[in-house]
Amino acid sequence: MSSLKLSFETGRKKLGQPVPDSNFESELNRGAPQTMQWYVPLMWLFQYFPVKAISVPLLKQTLTDSLESLAFNFSLSTSSSIGTTLIDAEYKANVPTSGARAKTCRWLDAAHCLALGSSHRPNRFDGLFMYNCVHARVMKSDQIVLPPEDLPKKWYNIVPDIPGGIPPPKEPGDGESRMDALKRRMVGECLKQEMSGSSWIDIPEEVRDLYIHAGRPRPLYRARRLEQRLGLKKARIYYKREDLSPTGSHKVNTALAQAYYAMKEGKMTLVTETGAGQWGTALSYAASMLGLKTVVFWVRAVYDWKPERKFLMQMYGSRVYASPSDQTTFGKSLLTKDPEHPGSLGIAVSEGLEYTDLAADRVYCLGSVLNHVLIHQSIIGLESIEQFKSVNDSPDVVIGCLGGGSNFGGVALPFLGEVLRKKRKCEFLAAQSEAAPNLVKGEYRYDFGDTAGHTPLMMMYTLGHETSMTPIKSDGLRYHAAAPIISALRSQGYVRAVAYPTDELLVFEAAKLFLETEGWLIAGESAHAVRAAIDEARRAEQKGEEKCILANISGHGFLDIDAYKTKVKVD
Ligand SMILES: Cc1ncc(COP(=O)(O)O)c(C=O)c1O
C-alpha cells in the first residue's frame, strides 16, 4: 500500500499538483462487501515516445469504454519535458470480486495499448503498469484473496522431492501384519496416496466443489495492525486463515477428501480419534456433507471440558466416546487400572482402530501424521504461494504449530518443495508445546503411531508411543511423534522447531495481542504459531534484518473460551 501511495504522491508532486490530504488508506478500505473498490493511482513515464503518440482524450475514452458498465472516475493530466511524457491517472472502479483480476487486467492491457497507438512496442513500463494494477487490487484492506476459479486443481506430494525419499514403514516383527491391517481398516484411495510416487495428485472435482462450498480459497492477511503494535520497521507478518472453515480449523481439508473417498468405496461409518476436538468435528461435518456417520474417540482430558464441541459433533449425527472408553478391549484395560485415565491421542487412535475391525462397513480416518493427510493439507501452502505472488512478496520463514504435523506440513511443504527444487529460499519453523516437544526433544527412530501398537512402525521424531504427557489446553499439540515426512525433513536440516512452556501463558498472551490488534479469536494451538511469529519478528528487528514471516492460523477459538478464561486476565 505504502509504495503505491508513494508513487501516487510522487507523480502528483512531479506534475505540480497538490497531494490529496484525505486518508488514502481508509478510502481504499471502503466498499460494499460484494465488490472491491479500487483506486489505482498510476504514474506512467514514457521515455521512448513522442508526446503526440499519446492522446489523453483517446486514453480517457478507451478506458471508459473498456471498463464497460463499471463506475469509473478518473482524472488525467500530462506534462512533458524533453523526450518524456508523464501521465498521472487516478481512477476508481467498483468491480465484482470473483474473477475480476483476469478480466480487468485484460481491459486495462487493451486500453493501455490502444492509448499508445499502433506504433507502440512493449517496454519495461508496461510491466510497471500491469504491476501497479495487480498491486492495487490485492493490497486492498490487507486481505489477499483468490477467486474460487483459482483454487488449485492438484495437491502436492513432497515425498518424490525429498533427497533419498523417506524411510518406509516397517512391521514390528510380532503379532499380525500391521500393513495388512491398515489395508483392511483404511480408505483404499488414501492408502494409495500414502505410497504415491507422484508429486501432483488430482483433486477430484467433487472435492473441489466441497472445498469451495466450505469457503476455499481462504484469505491470506497482512498483520499490519499487529506489526504496528509491535513497532516493527523491518519485519512483515502475514497469516493464512484456516480458522475460517465451517468447523473452525484446517482439519476440514483432509476430512472432506477422506469422507469423499470412503463414500465412493461404499463405507458407511467413519471412525476416528480426536484430541482438541477439531478433527472429530471436521470429520463429523464432512461425513454429514456426504451422508455418512462418524464415531469419535475423544481424549477424556479434553472431552470433559469441551461440552459445546461434543454437542456440535452430535448435531452432525456423530457418536462421541470419551477415551479410554468401554467400547474396546484396550480402553477397558486402561480404565480398569485407572477409572479417571485422562487418555491421549495415541490411546484414542488405538481404540478407533480396534473399533473399526468390529464391522465391515467401518473405515478408519486419521486426522494427522500420515502422508496422505499432509498431501490433502498442501492446499493451504499452494494457495498461499499464489497469494504471495499477487502481492509481489515472498516469505523468508513459514511457521505453523505442530502436534502431528498436518497444518505445519500443509502450509510449509509446498514452499519447502520449491526450496528443494532450488526455486526459492525460505526457512521453516514448527511451534510446539513442552507437553509434546517431539521435534525438539524426541529421538529420530522407528515407533508406533498409537499407544497400543496397532500401526506399522514409522521413522519419526518421537518421545515414545507410551509416554504420558502433561494435559494442556492446546491439546491438539499433545502427540508423541511428528509426521514421517516432517521428521525426514527435520533430520536433513530443513525444519527448525521451538517448544513453549506447558503453563501456556506466553502463547495465550500472544493470542490476546492478536485478538486486540487483528480482531480474530484463535485456537490455543494456533497461538503457538503466532507466538513464534512475534518472536521471529522481534529477533529480526533487533538484528535490523528485513524479514517476511508467514504464520498459519490453524483454527479459531470460539469453542476454547474456557481456556482463555483460565489463561488470560481481563479488567
Ligand atoms: C486448531 C488446531 N491446530 C493444530 C492442531 C495440531 O495438529 P496438526 O499438527 O496435525 O496440525 C490441531 C489438532 O487437533 C488443532 O485442532
The ligand as an SDF file (V2000), in Angstrom:
LIG
                    3D

 16 16  0  0  0  0  0  0  0  0999 V2000
   -6.6080  -25.9370   15.7830 C   0  0  0  0  0  0  0  0  0  0  0  0
   -5.5520  -26.9910   15.6980 C   0  0  0  0  0  0  0  0  0  0  0  0
   -4.3390  -26.6300   15.2950 N   0  0  0  0  0  0  0  0  0  0  0  0
   -3.3410  -27.5240   15.2300 C   0  0  0  0  0  0  0  0  0  0  0  0
   -3.5250  -28.8490   15.5810 C   0  0  0  0  0  0  0  0  0  0  0  0
   -2.3580  -29.7590   15.5380 C   0  0  0  0  0  0  0  0  0  0  0  0
   -2.4840  -30.7850   14.6510 O   0  0  0  0  0  0  0  0  0  0  0  0
   -1.5390  -30.9290   13.3980 P   0  0  0  0  0  0  0  0  0  0  0  0
   -0.1360  -30.8490   13.8970 O   0  0  0  0  0  0  0  0  0  0  0  0
   -1.8830  -32.2200   12.8010 O   0  0  0  0  0  0  0  0  0  0  0  0
   -1.8660  -29.7950   12.5010 O   0  0  0  0  0  0  0  0  0  0  0  0
   -4.7990  -29.2760   15.9920 C   0  0  0  0  0  0  0  0  0  0  0  0
   -5.0560  -30.6770   16.3300 C   0  0  0  0  0  0  0  0  0  0  0  0
   -6.0750  -31.0620   16.8100 O   0  0  0  0  0  0  0  0  0  0  0  0
   -5.8320  -28.3130   16.0580 C   0  0  0  0  0  0  0  0  0  0  0  0
   -7.0610  -28.6460   16.4490 O   0  0  0  0  0  0  0  0  0  0  0  0
  1  2  1  0
  2  3  1  0
  2 15  2  0
  3  4  2  0
  4  5  1  0
  5  6  1  0
  5 12  2  0
  6  7  1  0
  7  8  1  0
  8  9  2  0
  8 10  1  0
  8 11  1  0
 12 13  1  0
 12 15  1  0
 13 14  2  0
 15 16  1  0
M  END
$$$$
